[in-house]
Amino acid sequence: MKKLLFGVLVVLALGAVGWEVRRRIAASGGTGRPDRTGAAVAVEVQPVRRDTIRDVGVFTGSLVPQSQFVVASKAAGWLKELLVDIGDPVHRDQVIAVLDDEQFARQVEQAAAELLVAKANAENAASALDLARREHERIIALREKQIASAAELDAAAAQYQASQTQSKVAQAQVTQKEAALEAAKLQLSYTQVRAFWKAGDPNRVVGERFVDEGALVQMNQPIVSILENNPLVAVVFVIERDYPKMQIGQRAEVTTDAYPGQTFTGRIRRIAPLLRETSRQARVEIEVPNPEHSLKPGMFVRAQVEFATHENATLVPFSALVRRAGREGVFLVEQTPPATVSPAVQKGPSPDAPPQARFVPITVGIANGEVVEVVEPALGGSVVTLGNHLVENGSRLRLPEPQEIPDSKSEIRKTPQ
């Protein structure tokens, strides 16, 4: 009998637990979440404010020269003199090094002598041609008088043609020797190594030195590098999210650890038309004026690019954002209207009801630091910033200390579609 009574009590207890679970599920709308509208949830709130917000992208990169090239020797020889060193200013077409030119000077003298010989041969050929021409004309006249034979006329014509050919050959040799002399002079000029460029700043600076005086320099061997450091280029890499926001001509503020508190203003000049597959980033070049030459190539920099500025925007703390039923929104704090009680039943003043949380779906705009822009709807009042993970729509709230919560019902309005 005791066992039977004990079994009945167990069945009744399980039935009561099951009924309570079903009641709580029904009270929560069938979602399985506990009903939090009964007990007040301790939260912290912050007011919705209106202010200016900026959409700013921050990127890191390095400074590179606007232009950089290596000055190399076009001839081989001993480096006789190096006229510049690291950091020295260089102007366009300046001689920066001199090679030993004795061998090339001798080649010029030899080419000049060969040209004189060729010109002398050309003069002899011209004299022979003149004699052959006159002899040919004389034989033609005698032949017309039937004094000279046909064989003599043929011989004179053949000699005249041979003299013409020899004169052309001699003249060609003169042209050849003139070209050889010019080539020798050009090789001699290569012993003076010059820094030459066309566009850009006419004054630049030596970045690196690769050889010393007395070294045996080979053809095309680098001697120094030339940099254009005004302006410089800040190279940064932009991810896919920020890539569509980049525009040619956008203003950028560049800072570097070398000059704390100092900002350099630049403009975006080039945007790569592709993103690297390995990093999904695109190269962006920011031109930074450097008239004082304080910035140096290779410095690590941070660049801030302002994409947009919204004035008088509705701002809420980033911590106020929550997701409910797949929608992003905030919990707006509003006062609970007092319960309607019959005057015959009510005794004394009605106590203030605790505030409630009302979930408001929002459209987010610019997110900058700890605040987020609310594009729509228009909000007012205060939002829950701490403890909102325990809050549901309609939950009663317990604030840190008594404070007047503005009624936000009149502040929420839908944006016309």
QUIWOCOR-V239495 format. One line per field, one symbol per residue. ss: DSSP state (~ for helix, > for strand, _ for the rest). A space follows every 50 residues. Layout:
ss = ???
This chain:
ss = _~~~~~~~~~~~~~~~~~~~~~~~~~~_____________>>_>>>>_>> >>>>>>>>>>>>>>>>>>>>>>____>>>>>>______>>>__>>>>>>_ _~~~~~~~~~~~~~~~~~~~~~~~~~~~~~~~~~~~~~~~~~~~_____~ ~~~~~~~~~~~~~~~~~~~~~~~~~~~~~~~~~~~~~~~__>>>>_____ __>>>>>>>______>>____>>>>>>>>>>>>>>>>>>~~~~_______ >>>>>>~~~____>>>>>>>>_________>>>>>>>>___________> >>>>>>>>>>>>>>>>>~~~_>>>__>>>>>>>>________________ _____>>>>>>_>>>>>>__>>>>>>_>___>>>>>_~~~_____>>>__ ________~~~_>____
